[in-house]
Amino acid sequence: MRRCPDLSLYLVLDPGLCAGVGMVATARAAMAGGATVVQLRDKTADTARMIETGRALKAALAGTGAALIVNDDVEAAIQIGADGLHIGQGDMAVAEARARIGAAMVLGLSVETPALAAAVDPALVDYIGAGPVFATPSKLDHKTPVGFDGLAAQVAASPVPAVAIGGLKADHVAQALKAGARGVAVVSAICGQPDPEAAARALRDRIDALTA
Protein backbone atom coordinates (compact mmCIF):
# COMPACT_ATOMS: atom_id res chain seq x y z
CA MET A 1 0.00 0.00 0.00
CA ARG A 2 1.49 3.33 -1.02
CA ARG A 3 1.86 6.10 1.52
CA CYS A 4 1.88 9.84 0.90
CA PRO A 5 5.40 11.12 1.52
CA ASP A 6 6.30 13.64 4.21
CA LEU A 7 5.43 16.88 2.38
CA SER A 8 6.87 19.22 4.99
CA LEU A 9 9.88 20.43 2.97
CA TYR A 10 9.44 19.69 -0.72
CA LEU A 11 12.26 20.79 -3.03
CA VAL A 12 11.47 21.31 -6.71
CA LEU A 13 14.71 21.26 -8.67
CA ASP A 14 15.25 23.86 -11.38
CA PRO A 15 18.14 23.15 -13.80
CA GLY A 16 18.78 26.81 -14.48
CA LEU A 17 18.93 27.88 -10.85
CA CYS A 18 20.94 24.78 -9.93
CA ALA A 19 23.43 25.24 -12.77
CA GLY A 20 26.22 26.43 -10.50
CA VAL A 21 26.49 23.24 -8.47
CA GLY A 22 24.18 20.88 -10.34
CA MET A 23 20.83 19.34 -9.45
CA VAL A 24 22.24 16.24 -7.76
CA ALA A 25 24.59 18.22 -5.51
CA THR A 26 21.77 20.66 -4.68
CA ALA A 27 19.45 17.79 -3.80
CA ARG A 28 22.10 16.15 -1.62
CA ALA A 29 22.72 19.42 0.23
CA ALA A 30 19.01 20.05 0.67
CA MET A 31 18.57 16.57 2.10
CA ALA A 32 21.32 17.24 4.61
CA GLY A 33 19.42 20.39 5.59
CA GLY A 34 16.15 18.55 6.10
CA ALA A 35 14.29 18.33 2.79
CA THR A 36 11.81 15.44 2.74
CA VAL A 37 10.86 15.34 -0.96
CA VAL A 38 12.87 16.11 -4.08
CA GLN A 39 11.06 16.67 -7.36
CA LEU A 40 12.95 16.43 -10.63
CA ARG A 41 11.48 19.10 -12.89
CA ASP A 42 13.26 19.90 -16.14
CA LYS A 43 11.05 21.17 -18.95
CA THR A 44 13.99 21.28 -21.38
CA ALA A 45 15.14 17.67 -20.95
CA ASP A 46 14.05 14.72 -23.04
CA THR A 47 13.11 11.44 -21.40
CA ALA A 48 16.61 9.96 -21.76
CA ARG A 49 18.17 12.89 -19.90
CA MET A 50 15.43 12.83 -17.27
CA ILE A 51 16.19 9.15 -16.66
CA GLU A 52 19.93 9.81 -16.41
CA THR A 53 19.47 12.66 -13.93
CA GLY A 54 16.76 10.80 -12.05
CA ARG A 55 18.91 7.71 -11.54
CA ALA A 56 21.73 9.87 -10.21
CA LEU A 57 19.27 11.55 -7.84
CA LYS A 58 17.90 8.22 -6.69
CA ALA A 59 21.40 7.03 -5.87
CA ALA A 60 22.15 10.27 -4.01
CA LEU A 61 18.95 10.03 -1.94
CA ALA A 62 19.25 6.31 -1.17
CA GLY A 63 18.92 5.60 2.52
CA THR A 64 17.85 9.15 3.42
CA GLY A 65 14.13 8.45 3.62
CA ALA A 66 13.42 11.27 1.18
CA ALA A 67 10.99 10.68 -1.68
CA LEU A 68 12.01 11.24 -5.31
CA ILE A 69 9.17 12.58 -7.46
CA VAL A 70 9.37 13.08 -11.23
CA ASN A 71 7.47 15.95 -12.83
CA ASP A 72 5.32 15.19 -15.89
CA ASP A 73 7.43 12.49 -17.55
CA VAL A 74 5.65 9.24 -16.71
CA GLU A 75 8.05 7.05 -18.69
CA ALA A 76 11.05 8.57 -16.91
CA ALA A 77 9.39 8.04 -13.53
CA ILE A 78 8.84 4.36 -14.34
CA GLN A 79 12.35 3.79 -15.70
CA ILE A 80 13.99 5.56 -12.75
CA GLY A 81 11.92 3.61 -10.26
CA ALA A 82 10.95 6.91 -8.66
CA ASP A 83 8.75 7.10 -5.59
CA GLY A 84 6.21 9.16 -7.44
CA LEU A 85 4.99 11.21 -10.38
CA HIS A 86 3.61 14.76 -10.27
CA ILE A 87 1.39 16.07 -13.04
CA GLY A 88 -0.40 19.30 -13.84
CA GLN A 89 -3.93 19.82 -15.04
CA GLY A 90 -2.89 19.87 -18.69
CA ASP A 91 -0.35 17.05 -18.70
CA MET A 92 -2.42 13.86 -18.88
CA ALA A 93 -5.61 12.49 -17.41
CA VAL A 94 -5.22 11.42 -13.79
CA ALA A 95 -6.73 7.99 -14.50
CA GLU A 96 -4.25 7.44 -17.34
CA ALA A 97 -1.32 8.48 -15.14
CA ARG A 98 -2.41 6.13 -12.36
CA ALA A 99 -2.91 3.27 -14.82
CA ARG A 100 0.58 3.73 -16.23
CA ILE A 101 2.48 4.06 -12.95
CA GLY A 102 0.55 1.33 -11.15
CA ALA A 103 -0.85 1.18 -7.65
CA ALA A 104 2.39 1.48 -5.69
CA MET A 105 3.76 4.81 -6.97
CA VAL A 106 2.69 8.11 -5.40
CA LEU A 107 0.76 10.51 -7.64
CA GLY A 108 0.65 14.27 -7.04
CA LEU A 109 -1.55 16.74 -8.92
CA SER A 110 -1.30 20.51 -9.26
CA VAL A 111 -4.50 22.45 -8.62
CA GLU A 112 -5.19 26.16 -8.89
CA THR A 113 -8.77 26.51 -7.62
CA PRO A 114 -10.96 25.07 -4.85
CA ALA A 115 -13.14 23.44 -7.52
CA LEU A 116 -10.16 21.56 -8.95
CA ALA A 117 -9.12 20.55 -5.43
CA ALA A 118 -12.60 19.27 -4.63
CA ALA A 119 -12.64 17.22 -7.83
CA VAL A 120 -9.57 15.20 -6.82
CA ASP A 121 -10.20 11.46 -6.54
CA PRO A 122 -8.36 10.19 -3.44
CA ALA A 123 -8.36 6.68 -4.88
CA LEU A 124 -6.04 7.93 -7.63
CA VAL A 125 -4.24 11.02 -6.24
CA ASP A 126 -2.18 11.04 -3.04
CA TYR A 127 -1.51 14.77 -2.59
CA ILE A 128 -2.03 18.10 -4.32
CA GLY A 129 0.31 20.95 -5.06
CA ALA A 130 -1.87 23.93 -4.07
CA GLY A 131 -1.39 27.47 -5.29
CA PRO A 132 0.34 29.28 -6.74
CA VAL A 133 0.53 31.40 -3.59
CA PHE A 134 2.73 34.03 -5.26
CA ALA A 135 4.04 34.67 -8.76
CA THR A 136 7.36 32.98 -9.41
CA PRO A 137 9.96 33.42 -12.17
CA SER A 138 10.84 29.71 -12.01
CA LYS A 139 7.51 28.80 -13.65
CA LEU A 140 6.53 31.39 -16.21
CA ASP A 141 3.27 29.67 -17.22
CA HIS A 142 1.84 29.61 -13.72
CA LYS A 143 -1.79 30.51 -13.04
CA THR A 144 -2.95 33.66 -11.24
CA PRO A 145 -1.50 33.80 -7.71
CA VAL A 146 -4.10 33.04 -5.05
CA GLY A 147 -2.42 34.24 -1.84
CA PHE A 148 -2.83 32.51 1.50
CA ASP A 149 -6.62 32.88 1.55
CA GLY A 150 -6.81 31.14 -1.81
CA LEU A 151 -4.43 28.48 -0.57
CA ALA A 152 -6.62 27.87 2.49
CA ALA A 153 -9.69 27.49 0.26
CA GLN A 154 -7.92 24.92 -1.92
CA VAL A 155 -6.67 22.98 1.09
CA ALA A 156 -10.11 22.97 2.70
CA ALA A 157 -11.70 21.64 -0.50
CA SER A 158 -9.15 18.87 -1.05
CA PRO A 159 -9.77 15.29 0.10
CA VAL A 160 -6.01 14.64 0.14
CA PRO A 161 -3.03 16.39 1.82
CA ALA A 162 -1.69 19.56 0.20
CA VAL A 163 1.74 21.09 -0.21
CA ALA A 164 1.78 24.85 -0.83
CA ILE A 165 3.73 26.13 -3.83
CA GLY A 166 4.49 29.38 -5.59
CA GLY A 167 7.24 31.81 -4.65
CA LEU A 168 7.50 30.62 -1.05
CA LYS A 169 10.39 31.49 1.26
CA ALA A 170 11.21 30.78 4.91
CA ASP A 171 9.20 33.82 6.01
CA HIS A 172 6.05 32.27 4.50
CA VAL A 173 6.17 28.92 6.30
CA ALA A 174 3.92 29.96 9.18
CA GLN A 175 1.18 31.30 6.91
CA ALA A 176 1.31 28.25 4.64
CA LEU A 177 0.94 25.86 7.56
CA LYS A 178 -1.79 28.01 9.12
CA ALA A 179 -3.68 27.72 5.83
CA GLY A 180 -3.69 23.97 6.33
CA ALA A 181 -0.88 22.88 4.03
CA ARG A 182 1.20 19.91 5.19
CA GLY A 183 4.33 21.66 3.99
CA VAL A 184 5.94 24.05 1.53
CA ALA A 185 7.29 23.35 -1.93
CA VAL A 186 10.19 25.64 -2.80
CA VAL A 187 12.45 26.25 -5.77
CA SER A 188 14.59 29.40 -5.51
CA ALA A 189 14.54 29.35 -1.69
CA ILE A 190 17.07 26.49 -2.01
CA CYS A 191 18.13 26.17 -5.68
CA GLY A 192 20.82 28.68 -6.55
CA GLN A 193 21.39 29.77 -2.97
CA PRO A 194 25.05 30.19 -1.93
CA ASP A 195 24.60 27.42 0.64
CA PRO A 196 21.66 25.13 -0.27
CA GLU A 197 22.10 23.07 2.90
CA ALA A 198 21.87 26.13 5.14
CA ALA A 199 18.90 27.42 3.14
CA ALA A 200 17.10 24.10 3.59
CA ARG A 201 17.94 24.04 7.28
CA ALA A 202 16.48 27.52 7.77
CA LEU A 203 13.21 26.28 6.28
CA ARG A 204 13.37 23.04 8.26
CA ASP A 205 13.86 24.92 11.52
CA ARG A 206 10.81 27.10 10.85
CA ILE A 207 8.69 24.04 10.01
CA ASP A 208 9.84 22.11 13.06
CA ALA A 209 9.25 25.03 15.39
CA LEU A 210 5.67 25.33 14.15
CA THR A 211 4.83 21.63 14.12
CA ALA A 212 6.52 20.47 17.32
DAMO-V668132 format. One record per helix or strand of 2 or more residues. SS is the DSSP state (A for helix, B for strand). FROM is the first residue (numbers start at 0). TO is the last residue. If there is no record, write none. Layout:
BEGIN
SS_FROM_TO ; SS_FROM_TO
END
This chain:
BEGIN
B_8_13 ; A_22_32 ; B_36_40 ; A_46_60 ; B_66_70 ; A_73_79 ; B_83_86 ; A_93_100 ; B_105_110 ; A_113_117 ; B_126_130 ; A_146_156 ; B_160_164 ; A_169_177 ; B_182_185 ; A_195_210
END
